[in-house]
Amino acid sequence: MSHTISSPSDVRLALAAGRFPTWLRNYRQTLGLTQDQLAAAINAKGGNVINGSVICHWETGSRRPNGMNLIAMCIAMEVSIVDAQQVLMAEHEEPLTSDNQPG
């Protein structure tokens, strides 16, 4: 997967400016990845085996990635885990169900 990565400060600003589902969709599209491609990248980086429909759930806000998938997603997208966690835990975000299912 080849793409141009924003600077860490750009990623932090994007995370701070929006909620996780919106940020994830926008950043995935900026990287030129489909939901299935991101899922495959997460699988390759040690996450639970997932598919594009799980990414869709994350992007609509109906589910959140579990810890293992969040770490693998950050590695795959070259994003700081701290930055991703901050947007997941943003005060203005409603509580969501954690994605504890393997697929």
QUIKA-V179810 format. One record per helix or strand of 3 or more residues. SS is the DSSP state (A for helix, B for strand). FROM is the first residue (numbers start at 0). TO is the last residue. If there is no record, write none. Layout:
SS;FROM;TO, SS;FROM;TO
//
This chain:
A;7;16, A;19;29, A;34;43, A;51;59, B;62;64, A;66;76, A;80;87, B;96;98
//
